[in-house]
Amino acid sequence: MRMRPTLSWTPGAELPPGTTDLRPVVDALSAGGVLVLSGAGISTESGIPDYRGEGGSLSRHTPMTYQDFTGSAHARRRYWARSHLGWRTFGRARPNAGHLAVVAFARDARITGVITQNVDGLHQAAGSEGVVELHGSLDRVVCLSCRAFSPRRELARRLETENPGFDPVAAGVNPDGDADLTDAQVGDFRVVPCADCGGVLKPDVVFFGEAVPPQRVEHCRRLVREATSLLVLGSSLTVMSGLRFVRQAAQEGKPVLIVNRDPTRGDPHALTRVALPLGAALTTVADRLGIPVGGPAD
């Protein structure tokens, strides 16, 4: 069963207002056993825009769907041209204070794991281990025919060889690594096939309209069952892929705490929503707990 591509959600007036009180987050992390669920909002301070916040990319960009990608060679050419350019921007992004605070909480045994909806790899770059990439990673490419995996950097080299001089100026880069280019800028960009079988290559990410692998979902459900509380960082929880874990935690009687500037679809299930910038909020929480927040190499 495929996930319906819910791209927008309008908060109702019945949602409780956000707060600036970090005490519930401090208390949860002080008790330990916290599972983190992160979204695009945790990476905005690294220069990667989110989908739905202020200036979010959905105002100008419709993400690629699985149906379009698999059903149209033109759509694949447009995607790979834009993604090839966006990949360079992702490669320059560095973890921010929010990612580093999550690492610090793990080192102090305050959290039990990290599930991320992001495909940018910044949690791992910061030093987080065992991160569950709910929607996959732009670091990998998969062939839709033979199912062989290969590194994205290998594909980037092949695309550069086939498209010498391709270096248009993008209007922006989106959370899925898709740069904003016009059809004229895409031009006659050449897509390369699988080096093993000649099949269609796809980034190892879950497109809108595509199902998260069932075994990955079950792994995340187990992490929720084993946790004492769920801490959501920078996600609007618009799509069911992340919202279902919030609902599960609430049904199991486990506190759900959300740190997100804007209202989320999970607010009715949450103990609190802290409407503060993530980096500053998590650094403050770490300070109150006496946990040092270091750099990626610490």
MITOR-44472 format. One line per 4 residues: number of its first residue (from 1); their letters; for each residue x negated, y, z negated of N, C-alpha, C. Coordinates in steps of 0.001 Angstrom, whole numbers, m for minus. Last residue first. Layout:
N
NUM> A> X,Y,Z,X,Y,Z,X,Y,Z | ... .
END
This chain:
298
298> DAPG> m34458,15766,m18270,m34754,15548,m19694,m34526,14090,m20104 | m33726,16348,m15724,m34939,15551,m15876,m35261,15228,m17324 | m31445,17949,m15898,m31353,16631,m15280,m32550,15739,m15532 | m31673,19505,m19230,m31619,19510,m17771,m31593,18101,m17231 .
294> GVPI> m29571,19424,m22210,m30806,19622,m21476,m30583,19652,m19987 | m27977,20367,m24989,m27694,20143,m23575,m28957,20475,m22788 | m27758,18936,m28242,m28484,19735,m27260,m28123,19368,m25837 | m25117,19084,m30452,m25699,18235,m29410,m26448,19106,m28405 .
290> GLRD> m23513,20152,m32428,m24947,20038,m32665,m25654,19151,m31681 | m20940,20670,m31926,m21240,19314,m32381,m22715,19119,m32699 | m21114,23214,m30964,m20384,22987,m32225,m20648,21614,m32792 | m22480,22693,m28582,m23119,23489,m29627,m22433,23257,m30979 .
286> AVTT> m20535,21318,m27136,m21791,20650,m27497,m22492,21378,m28632 | m18658,23405,m26843,m18300,22182,m27564,m19565,21458,m28030 | m20161,25158,m25254,m19714,25574,m26588,m19352,24368,m27447 | m20389,23602,m22964,m21601,23991,m23673,m21272,24428,m25092 .
282> LAAG> m17725,23481,m22212,m18389,22255,m22651,m19703,22548,m23365 | m17236,26236,m21589,m16432,25518,m22577,m17174,24292,m23101 | m19086,26856,m19574,m19156,27555,m20858,m18404,26793,m21937 | m18176,25037,m17560,m19557,25063,m18032,m19678,25682,m19406 .
278> LPLA> m15366,25626,m17179,m15858,24349,m17705,m17258,24427,m18284 | m13519,28397,m18341,m14508,27873,m17392,m15203,26658,m17987 | m10313,27459,m19828,m11600,28155,m19864,m12510,27611,m18772 | m7787,26464,m21024,m7913,27241,m19790,m9152,28123,m19847 .
274> VRTL> m7076,23331,m22131,m7931,24476,m22408,m8204,25204,m21099 | m4249,21775,m23065,m5007,22147,m21863,m5770,23421,m22188 | m3388,19003,m25212,m3746,20402,m24988,m4363,20564,m23609 | m2218,16548,m24950,m2194,17172,m26266,m2478,18658,m26135 .
270> AHPD> m321,15848,m21971,m1546,16219,m22667,m1290,16807,m24046 | 1740,15395,m20293,1247,14226,m21030,87,14577,m21968 | 2222,17771,m18963,3278,17241,m19840,2830,16055,m20686 | m237,18067,m17425,2,18839,m18645,1112,18279,m19529 .
266> GRTP> m746,16875,m15008,m832,16033,m16198,m512,16754,m17487 | m772,18752,m13099,369,17840,m13067,375,16924,m14291 | m1870,21818,m14644,m2078,20570,m13928,m819,19713,m13986 | m2753,25328,m14523,m1878,24222,m14928,m2123,22989,m14080 .
262> DRNV> m6303,26240,m14439,m4923,26337,m13978,m4082,25184,m14514 | m8742,25558,m15684,m8266,26942,m15731,m6777,27040,m15404 | m9092,22832,m17840,m8863,23268,m16458,m8250,24649,m16495 | m9354,20178,m19718,m10032,21469,m19598,m9945,21859,m18128 .
258> ILVP> m7179,18218,m21627,m7514,18717,m20300,m8239,20052,m20422 | m6685,15198,m23301,m7115,16582,m23421,m7604,17043,m22050 | m4595,12865,m24655,m5122,13357,m23384,m5444,14824,m23572 | m4630,10273,m27086,m4620,11708,m26781,m5242,11997,m25414 .
254> KGEQ> m2679,7371,m26547,m4013,7945,m26688,m3993,9417,m26295 | m456,5792,m26130,m544,6571,m27354,m1901,7190,m27598 | m98,4623,m23751,m772,3810,m24759,m973,4567,m26068 | 937,6697,m22300,1827,5571,m22619,1234,4682,m23698 .
250> AAQR> m1386,8228,m22014,m266,8750,m22790,678,7627,m23213 | m2906,6548,m20344,m3399,6905,m21675,m2259,7387,m22560 | m1227,6493,m18072,m1529,5266,m18801,m1980,5584,m20219 | m1283,9160,m17245,m14,8557,m17664,m252,7290,m18473 .
246> VFRL> m3971,9295,m16575,m3434,10174,m17611,m2129,9595,m18148 | m4005,7493,m14526,m4782,7172,m15720,m4379,8069,m16892 | m2439,8697,m12557,m1976,7434,m13154,m2736,7084,m14418 | m3873,10922,m11659,m2755,11117,m12590,m2335,9819,m13266 .
242> GSMV> m5648,9958,m9732,m6141,10328,m11047,m5039,10433,m12083 | m3933,9146,m7669,m5130,8350,m7950,m5733,8690,m9309 | m1933,10982,m7190,m1653,9901,m8126,m2904,9122,m8507 | m2932,14408,m7146,m2775,13118,m6489,m2681,12009,m7532 .
238> TLSS> m3161,16453,m9082,m2077,16481,m8102,m1848,15116,m7471 | m4946,17098,m11044,m4209,15833,m11161,m3022,15772,m10209 | m6662,19145,m11058,m5253,19522,m11079,m4358,18299,m11241 | m9602,19015,m13020,m8732,18348,m12046,m7309,18849,m12196 .
234> GLVL> m11588,19617,m15035,m11568,20234,m13723,m10758,19519,m12671 | m11547,16824,m16918,m12370,18006,m16676,m12233,18472,m15232 | m9941,15154,m19484,m9875,15501,m18067,m10608,16819,m17856 | m10436,12641,m21656,m10786,14046,m21469,m10866,14337,m19980 .
230> LSTA> m8680,10437,m23684,m9049,10750,m22299,m9265,12250,m22179 | m9511,8166,m26386,m8855,9351,m25838,m9391,9596,m24435 | m10566,5691,m26774,m9676,6200,m27814,m8947,7453,m27366 | m10814,3040,m24277,m11133,4353,m24837,m10164,4721,m25954 .
226> ERVL> m9857,725,m23168,m10922,599,m24158,m11265,1919,m24842 | m8008,1600,m21284,m7552,750,m22399,m8580,708,m23521 | m9708,2949,m19532,m8706,3697,m20290,m8247,2896,m21496 | m11115,781,m18517,m11841,1819,m19249,m10883,2666,m20084 .
222> RRCH> m9043,m534,m17187,m9687,m1190,m18329,m10449,m162,m19171 | m8545,1292,m15170,m7490,1015,m16153,m8084,353,m17399 | m10930,1061,m13742,m10623,2314,m14428,m9536,2106,m15480 | m10591,m1541,m12752,m11749,m1231,m13590,m11488,43,m14394 .
218> EVRQ> m8332,m1157,m11170,m8233,m2007,m12351,m9403,m1767,m13299 | m9425,474,m9171,m8331,971,m10003,m8236,161,m11294 | m11221,m1303,m8059,m11728,m75,m8673,m10673,512,m9605 | m9560,m3216,m7003,m10478,m3619,m8067,m11070,m2408,m8784 .
214> PPVA> m8164,m1741,m4995,m7471,m2226,m6199,m8409,m2603,m7335 | m9511,1250,m3607,m9607,m202,m3731,m9009,m712,m5049 | m7091,3695,m2841,m8268,3385,m3647,m8334,1873,m3785 | m5794,4064,457,m5673,3509,m887,m7038,3373,m1553 .
210> EGFF> m5261,7131,2195,m5939,5838,2094,m5865,5356,654 | m4283,9671,2169,m3500,8669,2864,m4103,7288,2836 | m7468,11157,2275,m6054,11319,1952,m5252,10327,2797 | m10143,8721,2038,m9473,9848,2663,m8053,9988,2102 .
206> VVDP> m12617,7780,27,m11186,7522,203,m10551,8779,780 | m15786,7114,1548,m14915,7894,680,m13469,7536,999 | m18142,6492,3118,m17567,5594,2116,m16810,6402,1074 | m17422,7679,6413,m18056,7871,5102,m17382,6965,4081 .
202> KLVG> m17554,5365,9116,m16738,6215,8261,m17510,6469,6966 | m18033,4301,12471,m18577,4604,11156,m17672,5579,10425 | m16987,1700,14557,m16735,3066,14087,m17277,3239,12673 | m19553,m515,15978,m18231,m130,15492,m18163,1306,15028 .
198> GCDA> m21951,m1605,16720,m21340,m641,17628,m19964,m174,17197 | m23289,m3210,14946,m22284,m3842,15807,m21622,m2893,16800 | m25491,m1733,13857,m25476,m3194,13851,m24517,m3787,14873 | m25081,951,13949,m26310,459,14552,m26337,m1058,14645 .
194> CPVV> m21963,2313,14792,m22703,1456,13871,m23921,888,14584 | m22345,5276,16934,m21662,4086,16404,m22515,3361,15379 | m22243,8886,16719,m22991,7649,16941,m22238,6462,16334 | m20930,11637,18543,m20817,10730,17398,m21570,9442,17714 .
190> RFDG> m21827,14809,19618,m21888,13385,19923,m21890,12564,18627 | m19978,17708,20402,m20773,16984,19404,m20682,15485,19660 | m19079,19655,22164,m19175,18264,22610,m20081,17454,21690 | m17575,21797,19786,m18014,21572,21154,m17985,20104,21543 .
186> VQAD> m17472,23025,17313,m17680,21574,17382,m18170,21182,18763 | m16938,25628,18089,m18209,25341,17429,m18525,23852,17435 | m14382,25291,19139,m15457,25767,20018,m16822,25488,19405 | m12947,24575,16901,m13135,23574,17947,m14257,23983,18892 .
182> TLDA> m14696,25924,14014,m13680,25975,15061,m13948,24866,16072 | m15300,24641,10739,m15780,24995,12076,m14589,25066,13030 | m16009,24237,7523,m14994,24893,8346,m15614,25356,9659 | m17193,20983,6574,m17413,22406,6804,m16321,22970,7704 .
178> DGDP> m16545,18670,4185,m16113,19054,5524,m16287,20560,5682 | m16877,17769,1643,m18068,17897,2472,m17782,18321,3884 | m14668,17895,90,m14905,16610,759,m16116,16662,1686 | m14556,20550,m740,m14965,19529,m1709,m15228,18153,m1104 .
174> NVGA> m15971,22478,2081,m14898,22006,1218,m15355,20891,284 | m17513,25469,3071,m17632,24028,2912,m16649,23590,1843 | m17095,28041,5612,m17120,27545,4246,m17274,26049,4248 | m17589,28747,8174,m16862,29724,7362,m16862,29319,5897 .
170> AVPD> m20873,27965,9449,m19547,27567,8962,m18921,28673,8134 | m22670,28344,12300,m22437,28976,11003,m21013,28668,10564 | m24279,25467,13850,m23324,26582,13811,m23191,27139,12402 | m26392,23785,14986,m26542,24517,13729,m25596,25710,13684 .
166> FGPN> m27936,21616,16984,m26594,21837,16428,m26727,22506,15065 | m30391,20937,18027,m30009,22350,18024,m28629,22634,17464 | m29408,17758,19193,m30489,18720,18914,m29974,20156,18990 | m27815,15315,18606,m27271,16666,18731,m28336,17706,18400 .
162> ETEL> m29145,12953,18262,m28151,13016,19333,m27635,14432,19582 | m30723,13568,16041,m31364,13164,17296,m30411,13310,18471 | m28764,14052,14134,m29666,15140,14521,m30358,14835,15837 | m27682,11501,13897,m26855,12578,14434,m27706,13770,14868 .
158> RRAL> m29834,10149,12739,m29349,9737,14051,m28516,10847,14701 | m30032,11484,10276,m31171,11504,11211,m30715,11133,12619 | m27545,10841,9161,m27878,12239,9435,m29032,12339,10424 | m27781,8095,8767,m26849,8585,9781,m27179,10028,10151 .
154> ERRP> m29636,8223,6675,m29983,7518,7909,m29072,7970,9052 | m28232,9510,4701,m29394,10198,5264,m29847,9540,6564 | m26340,7618,3958,m25911,8774,4742,m27111,9484,5382 | m27192,4146,4285,m27345,5450,3618,m26912,6595,4536 .
150> SFAR> m24581,1701,4905,m25883,2291,5193,m25973,3657,4529 | m22797,m1391,5057,m23041,m90,4445,m24435,401,4821 | m20579,m3168,7199,m21948,m2929,6724,m22051,m1521,6151 | m18172,m3860,8338,m18183,m3517,6922,m19580,m3336,6340 .
146> CSLC> m17747,m4216,11023,m18531,m5259,10354,m18665,m5039,8852 | m15785,m1998,11347,m15707,m3302,12013,m16431,m4388,11227 | m16315,308,10001,m14955,m220,9890,m14787,m1570,10564 | m19201,752,8109,m18675,438,9435,m17297,m196,9272 .
142> VVRD> m19863,3452,5873,m19431,2074,6085,m18922,1908,7511 | m22263,5318,4049,m21443,5198,5258,m21080,3731,5424 | m22939,7393,1172,m22893,6114,1874,m21983,6188,3092 | m22700,9839,m34,m24063,9306,127,m24105,8042,973 .
138> LSGH> m20155,10490,m602,m20653,10911,711,m22067,10402,971 | m18292,7957,m2261,m19405,8903,m2256,m19827,9230,m830 | m15115,7238,m3943,m16303,6911,m3165,m17356,8005,m3224 | m13123,7961,m5690,m12895,8219,m4266,m14127,7964,m3409 .
134> LEVV> m14250,7169,m8130,m12895,6758,m7769,m12635,6887,m6275 | m17012,6081,m9202,m16654,7024,m8136,m15311,6608,m7556 | m18007,5860,m12391,m17073,5219,m11467,m16634,6270,m10449 | m21323,5851,m13554,m20183,6669,m13129,m19309,5871,m12154 .
130> GESG> m23593,4802,m14778,m22385,3996,m14716,m21149,4769,m14311 | m24913,7844,m16168,m25071,6469,m15703,m23721,5756,m15684 | m25982,11174,m15491,m24941,10257,m15970,m25133,8878,m15360 | m27790,12980,m14420,m28300,11933,m15297,m27251,11001,m15861 .
126> AAQH> m27180,14712,m12424,m27407,15287,m13749,m27982,14269,m14727 | m26691,12977,m10368,m27866,13839,m10264,m28206,14480,m11598 | m24257,11934,m11246,m25439,11073,m11235,m26719,11900,m11156 | m22653,14216,m10872,m22758,13589,m12201,m24018,12740,m12285 .
122> LGDV> m22906,14680,m8119,m23563,15593,m9060,m23618,15047,m10483 | m21714,13348,m5971,m22854,12720,m6646,m23509,13579,m7710 | m19438,14134,m4568,m20667,14909,m4385,m21890,14337,m5091 | m16866,13358,m4743,m17711,12547,m3848,m19092,13172,m3683 .
118> NQTI> m14702,13112,m7631,m15580,13831,m6716,m16452,12882,m5900 | m13363,11912,m9566,m12657,11969,m8294,m13526,12628,m7221 | m14990,9790,m11893,m14925,11051,m11156,m14150,10894,m9864 | m15203,8641,m15111,m14541,8389,m13833,m14487,9725,m13117 .
114> VGTI> m17502,7655,m17467,m17085,8770,m16614,m16427,8208,m15361 | m17546,6535,m20932,m17739,6407,m19495,m17227,7630,m18763 | m17424,7091,m23604,m17581,5685,m23221,m17809,5505,m21729 | m19009,9636,m25585,m18114,9203,m24519,m18443,7776,m24108 .
110> RADR> m20854,9853,m27606,m19528,10430,m27832,m18520,9975,m26775 | m23581,9232,m27656,m22582,8175,m27848,m21202,8717,m28192 | m25323,11083,m26865,m24994,11114,m28287,m23885,10123,m28623 | m25312,10659,m24171,m26540,10339,m24909,m26285,10293,m26411 .
106> AFAV> m22786,11683,m23561,m23053,10248,m23407,m24282,9840,m24207 | m23160,14402,m24017,m22160,13680,m24816,m22405,12170,m24745 | m25075,14947,m22017,m25432,15088,m23431,m24454,14344,m24334 | m23540,14565,m19710,m24707,13704,m19962,m25078,13744,m21443 .
102> VALH> m21766,16689,m20058,m21246,15313,m20032,m22374,14321,m20297 | m23536,18838,m19798,m22889,18594,m21089,m22331,17175,m21157 | m24180,18667,m17105,m25228,18408,m18096,m24638,18156,m19482 | m21771,19371,m15879,m22336,18030,m15654,m23348,17686,m16747 .
98> GANP> m21632,22054,m16864,m20595,21071,m17162,m21094,19650,m16990 | m23858,23361,m15803,m23782,23149,m17248,m22724,22121,m17633 | m24469,21520,m12710,m24322,22723,m13526,m24154,22352,m15003 | m26585,20054,m10191,m25676,19935,m11334,m25626,21231,m12138 .
94> RARG> m26761,21600,m6930,m27410,21068,m8123,m26404,20993,m9277 | m26773,21401,m3373,m26055,21643,m4629,m26774,20963,m5798 | m27969,20600,m1065,m28614,21695,m1795,m27953,21967,m3148 | m26312,18671,m56,m27665,18278,m421,m28393,19344,m1215 .
90> FTRW> m24105,20149,642,m24007,19251,m503,m25402,18861,m994 | m25173,21348,2941,m24817,22174,1787,m24719,21325,526 | m25456,19119,4583,m26646,19893,4224,m26375,20761,2997 | m22828,18326,4944,m23740,17450,4208,m24997,18202,3769 .
86> GLHS> m21709,20124,6704,m21420,20253,5284,m22357,19437,4409 | m22630,19085,9158,m23080,20402,8714,m22872,20565,7208 | m21304,16658,9135,m22755,16672,9313,m23331,18002,8837 | m18656,17456,8996,m19247,16807,7838,m20772,16788,7919 .
82> RAWY> m18279,18518,11560,m18094,19371,10390,m18767,18785,9153 | m18814,16258,13125,m19520,17515,13368,m19462,18394,12126 | m17010,14399,12072,m18445,14169,11908,m19261,15425,12196 | m14475,15577,12756,m14863,15314,11368,m16376,15203,11223 .
78> RRRA> m14555,15701,15556,m14417,16936,14786,m14883,16722,13345 | m14730,12957,16083,m15788,13861,16531,m15750,15168,15732 | m12309,12073,14940,m13596,11593,14389,m14742,12504,14826 | m10467,13344,16572,m10500,13675,15152,m11812,13232,14526 .
74> HASG> m11049,12036,18989,m11237,13484,18887,m11333,13911,17425 | m10263,9470,18417,m11687,9704,18650,m11992,11196,18547 | m7846,8552,16130,m8201,9539,17142,m9704,9738,17245 | m7227,6836,14028,m6391,6818,15227,m6810,7727,16344 .
70> TFDQ> m8861,7174,11841,m8884,5869,12519,m8127,5883,13838 | m8252,9864,11186,m9630,9440,11444,m9665,8138,12238 | m5480,9904,10753,m6065,10704,11833,m7451,10186,12206 | m5301,8138,8551,m4577,7842,9791,m5158,8626,10966 .
66> YTMP> m6756,9393,6563,m7215,8100,7076,m6573,7796,8422 | m7205,12911,7079,m6452,11763,6598,m7000,10488,7230 | m9116,15702,6038,m8948,14592,6980,m8131,13474,6330 | m7436,18543,4554,m8408,17453,4539,m8082,16377,5572 .
62> THRS> m7019,21675,5851,m6285,20445,5606,m7256,19275,5657 | m7719,24923,4729,m8272,23668,5238,m7362,22505,4869 | m6995,27159,3373,m7489,27357,4734,m7839,26049,5442 | m6083,26405,945,m5455,27583,1526,m5891,27798,2969 .
58> LSGG> m7664,24377,80,m6413,23992,737,m5692,25185,1353 | m9827,25459,m1306,m9974,25243,134,m8680,24843,828 | m9092,28167,m3615,m9241,26761,m3256,m9162,26528,m1761 | m8857,30630,m4752,m9722,30525,m3575,m9927,29107,m3113 .
54> EGRY> m8259,29093,m7764,m8327,30393,m7106,m9319,30323,m5944 | m7714,25574,m6972,m7882,26725,m7859,m7888,28022,m7075 | m7634,23449,m5175,m6394,24130,m5510,m6534,25312,m6455 | m10143,22303,m4484,m9041,22304,m3519,m7970,23331,m3866 .
50> DPIG> m13252,24076,m5136,m12256,23040,m5392,m11140,23159,m4361 | m16558,24478,m3650,m15220,24946,m4021,m14291,23787,m4348 | m19681,24328,m4969,m18762,23525,m4163,m17342,23920,m4557 | m21407,25606,m6691,m21235,26174,m5357,m20336,25383,m4436 .
46> SETS> m21397,24733,m9192,m22547,24299,m8392,m22429,24798,m6948 | m19015,25454,m10180,m20151,26254,m10631,m21453,25814,m9970 | m17409,23426,m9136,m17329,24759,m8548,m18513,25638,m8958 | m17362,20953,m10306,m18457,21229,m9376,m18425,22632,m8793 .
42> IGAG> m15112,20675,m11778,m16378,20623,m12513,m17554,20975,m11622 | m13016,20692,m9951,m13283,21888,m10727,m14581,21861,m11501 | m12662,18142,m8905,m13461,19107,m8141,m13829,20343,m8947 | m12747,16148,m11939,m12273,16503,m10614,m13121,17605,m10015 .
38> SLVL> m13143,13370,m14260,m13489,14680,m13706,m12954,14861,m12296 | m12545,11948,m17232,m12036,11907,m15866,m12276,13284,m15270 | m14116,10203,m19870,m14042,11426,m19069,m13485,11114,m17686 | m13158,8854,m22935,m13378,8577,m21521,m13174,9871,m20752 .
34> VGGA> m14465,8631,m26194,m13777,9451,m25202,m14155,9016,m23786 | m15582,7634,m28528,m14700,6775,m27754,m13946,7492,m26656 | m15521,10247,m31117,m16130,9313,m30167,m15093,8509,m29403 | m14997,12251,m32915,m14553,10900,m33259,m15170,9849,m32342 .
30> SLAD> m16010,14401,m31515,m16589,14087,m32824,m16229,12667,m33246 | m14278,14492,m29389,m15652,14070,m29144,m16372,13740,m30450 | m11986,15398,m30761,m11967,14130,m30026,m13381,13611,m29796 | m12846,17867,m31829,m12422,16782,m32726,m12455,15427,m32017 .
26> VVPR> m13343,19327,m29483,m14431,19071,m30438,m14077,17890,m31334 | m10750,19399,m28500,m11794,18743,m27715,m12972,18391,m28613 | m9421,20869,m30513,m9008,19487,m30218,m10049,18713,m29407 | m10923,23390,m30405,m11004,22477,m31559,m10520,21059,m31245 .
22> LDTT> m10802,25321,m28499,m11567,24121,m28177,m11587,23096,m29303 | m8428,27449,m27344,m8848,26761,m28570,m9517,25436,m28215 | m7207,28721,m25373,m8669,28876,m25406,m9259,28169,m26626 | m4585,27164,m23418,m5121,27752,m24636,m6620,27978,m24468 .
18> GPPL> m1689,27330,m21226,m3032,26919,m21596,m3499,27661,m22834 | 1779,26627,m21979,681,27492,m21527,m675,26922,m21930 | 3671,23768,m20817,3135,24585,m21907,1978,25442,m21404 | 6110,23877,m18214,4789,23460,m18665,4296,24357,m19795 .
14> EAGP> 8458,24831,m17181,8535,24138,m18471,7163,23726,m19009 | 8179,25843,m14688,8148,26809,m15785,8113,26127,m17156 | 5997,23673,m12791,7294,24174,m13225,7152,25099,m14426 | 3591,23908,m10164,3914,23726,m11587,5264,24339,m11926 .
10> TWSL> 3577,22192,m7196,3937,23481,m7780,4323,23279,m9233 | 1194,20753,m5122,2093,20538,m6252,2341,21902,m6883 | m135,19176,m2168,204,20334,m2981,1183,19939,m4072 | m675,16793,m938,m1688,17834,m859,m1385,19029,m1747 .
6> TPRM> m388,13484,m1038,198,14648,m1681,m852,15748,m1746 | m374,11031,943,m1263,12189,816,m562,13417,267 | 252,8010,m714,838,9099,47,m14,10354,m133 | m1859,5265,m398,m1506,6402,m1225,m917,7496,m356 .
2> RM> m613,2168,922,m1435,3357,1022,m917,4470,120 | m838,m1197,0,0,0,0,m873,1246,0 .
END
